[in-house]
Amino acid sequence: MPELPEVETIRRGVQMHVVGRTVTDVEVLHPRAIRRHLAGPVDFAARLQGKTFTAARRRGKYLWLDAAGPGDAVAAVVHLGMSGQLIIAADGADDPIHLRVRVHLDGDQSSGELRFIDQRTFGGWHLDDYDRDITGGVDDALPASVAHIAPDPFDPLFDRKALLRNISRRHTEIKRALLDQTLISGVGNIYADESLWRAKLHGTRATDKISRAKLDELVGHVTDVMAEAIDVGGTSFDELYVNVNGESGYFDRSLNAYGREGEPCRRCGRPMRREAFMNRSSYSCPSCQRKPR
């Protein structure tokens, strides 16, 4: 599933190519792609048509487009799921096999379509209202369906001290805490493993047994590793994650932990291990990241 760096890379591409343009038509080509929009595809298309995208915004792994007039302003929320892609395409370009939603835009025909492609159909779009009265603008408002998600480290509302307090008060495994989107958003399996490797912490360490200083160091690594991934367009292991131009990210070349089972630790040389974790895999060094007793 795309994590914060991948979603931020897509958000930047959408901001560049889509913001300021008006929706001229909407085609829903697969009903599962808008299943979270309970009013159905006809309502979805009718409410979005004629609106102008004014901003592309993100919190954690959630991406949305502010869409204004005619009528009320709405948020077009996109969740990418496991394989969702937002691609900019020319009007009339050949359709990919897993195209689910097509949004036609005014202006330049060479970038006249915003396409949602989703092989596994776990992702989708819906139109949402904002979490409060938006008189005067939507710059600091959240879609109602996103309001429960915690700020991520790049959010102006992110409170690092509050996060440290909240983590240390819980009795849970530290990797579970990093993946809890109500504590800190945007961190998934890849960047949790990378951050824990940098902090020399095993993912099963109990949060209330880790010093506040060590937790602070870990949060710093979380921020740094995701910022570095954003700089190179995120992590691509296959064709399921690409940016809006169809290009892959390159952070997989910089991974120190994730996916490196049996390869030498870049710090001590011991073979990296893979362990089962929440129906997925965790990667760590048996020497640098010792398991708690």
N, C-alpha and C positions, 0 to 999 in steps of 0.2 A: 504494500500500500504506500502511495506517495506520502512522505513526511514533510515537515515544514519547508526544508530547502527546495524540494521539488515543487511544492505548491507556490512558494514565493517566486520561483523562476517562471512558472506559468502566469502568475498574477502580473509580473512585470511585462511579459509579452502581451497579455490582454490589455493592460494599461496603455501600451504603446500603439496597438493596432485597432482597438475597439472603442476606447473611451472617446466621447465626443460625437459618436455616430448614432444614427437613429435606426431602429428596427423597422424594416419594411415588410417583413413576412417571417413567419415561424412555421416550421414543419416538425411535427413529432412523429418519428418513424418507428418507434417502438414504445409501447405504453409503459413498460417497466422503467424507462428513463425518466418519467415524471410521476412515478407512483407516489412520491411524497407530496405531490400537489394534489390534494384530495378532490378538488373540483374537476379534475380531469384535463385531457389534452386540449379540448376546445377552449375552455376557460383560460388555460395557461397561455395559449397562443393569442387569444383576444386581449388579455390584459397586458401582454408584453409588446404587442404590435403598436407602433407609433411612439413608443417611449425612447428616450435618448439615454444612453449609458453615460453617467457622469463621473464614475470612479470605479476602479477595481480594487477591492479590499480583501483582507485576510485576517483571520485569527486562528493560530495553530494550523491545522490541516484544512480548515474551512475557507472557501473562497466565495465571494459574492460580488455582484455588480450592482451598484446603485443605479436605478432606472427611474427617470423623472418624466412626468406629464406625457400625454393628457391623463387627467385623473390623478389619483393619489400616487405618491412615490412608493416604489416597492423595491425589495431586494431580490435579485435573481440569484439564489443560492445554489452553488454547485458543489456536490461532494463527489470526489473522483473514485471512491471505493478502491477496489484492487487494481482496476485496469482502465479507469476513465482517462480520456485525453481531451483537451481543448486545442483544436487546430484551426489556424487561419488558412483559408483556401480561396482561390479565385472563383468567381461566378462560373458555374458550368463545368468545373473540374470534375473528373471521374469520382464517383462515390466509393469510399472504402467499404469493405464488407460489413463492418460493425458500426456503421454510422447510425446514431440513435436520434439526434436532434440537430436540425439545421436552422440557424438564425441568419436571415438575410439582412445586410446592412447597406445603408446608403453610401454614396461616395465611391471611392476607388474600387473598380471592378476586380482588380488583381488581388484584393483582399476583402472581397464582398461577402464572404460567408464565415461565420463562426460555427464550427462543427464540434459536436460532442460525440466522441467515438468510445465505445465501451464493450470490449469483447465479452466480459463475464457478467455484465449488467448488474453489478453490485452498487455502482454509483448512480447519480441522478441529479436532476434539477427540481427545484420548486420555487414558487414565488412566495415571499414572506413579508409580513409587516415588521416594523421596527419595534424595539423593546420599550419605547416611550414616545411621547408626543414629539414630532420632528419639526414643529414650526420653527422656521429659521434655518433649516438645513439638516443634513444627515451625516455630517462629517464625523461626529463622535457617537452616533447611534449604532446599535447592533441589531441584526435580524433577530426576531424572537427565538428562533430555533438555534441560534448560536450563543445567546446570552448566558447560558449556563457554563460555557467553556471558559476555562481560566485564561488569563493573558499569557502570551508566550514571551520569551526573553527579549524580543524586539518590539514589544508593544509599549507605548508610553505609559500605560497603566500597570505595567509589570512591577511588582513590589517584591524585591529579592529577600528582604528581611522577613516579610510575612510568609513567603514560601518556605524559608528555612525553619521558621517556627512551626508551620503546619506539618512539614515532613518530620521533624524531630518529635512531635507530639504523637505521631502514629506508630503503632507497632505492626510493621509490615516489612516486606523485603524491599530493598532500595530500588531494584529494577521495576518492581510493581508500582512504586511511587512515581518513578520517572514516566511511566506509561499512563498514569492516571490523568486524563485530560481535564479533570476538575481541580487538579493541583497545579499543573504546568502543562500547557498545550503545545502540540507540534512535535513532541518527541515520540518516535516509534522505535521499533526493534533495532534498526541499524544504528541510529545515533545514540541510543541508550548504551549499546555495547561499546561503541567507540569512546563515549564519555567515561564509562566505568573503567575501561582499559587505561585511559589517560590518568584517572584518579587512583589506580591500583586498588580498586574495590571489586569484590565479587558481588554479583547481582543479588545473591541471597542474604547479604548482610542485613541485619535488622536496623531499620531507620533510627530507632531510639537508642541504639548502641553505637552510633556514629557521632563523633564530636561535631559541634556546630562549625568549627573551622574546616573540618574535612568535608562537610556538606556544602559549605560555601565554595570550597575548591572545586567540588564536583559540578555545582551549578555554573561556575566559570568555564569549566570544560564543555559543558552542554552548549553554552552560548558560543564558545569559540569554534567547536567542531561544526555546528550548523552554519555559522557565518562563513567558514572556509568552504563548506559544501555549496552554499549559495553562490560564492564567487566563481565556481566552476560549473554551475548549472545543475547541481544535485547529483544523485547517484542513479545510474542506469545499469541494470543487469540484463535487460532484454528490451525488446521493442515496445513493451507496455508502458514505459515512461519515456516521454519525449516532451520538449517544449513546444510552444505554439507554431514553430517553424518546422517541427518534425525532427529536431536535432537532439542527440543524447547528451546527458551530463557526464562529467568525468571524475567525480569524487571516488568512484570505485577504485581508481588507481592509487588513492591515498588511504585506503582503509587499513587500520592496524589490527582490528579484531574480527569484524563481521565477515563471515564466509571463508575464514582462513584456517579451518580445521586441518591439523597436521603440519601446517607450515610453521617455520620458526618465529617465535615472538621477536618483534623488532627491537625489543629492549634487552631481553636476556637470552634469547636463542632457544628456549624450550619449545617443544611442539605445542601449538595452540589446540585447545579442546573445544568440542561442541557438546552441549548438554540440552536436554529437552526443557522447555519452559513455556507454559501456557499455550500448548498446541503449536509451538514454534520452536526455534532454536536460539540458544545463547552461545556466544563465543567469548572465550577468555583465556588467559594464560594461567596454567596451574601453579606457576612459581610467583609471578608478580601479583596475582589476584587470588590469594588463598581463600578457600572456603572457610566460613565460620565453623567453629566446633559445635 
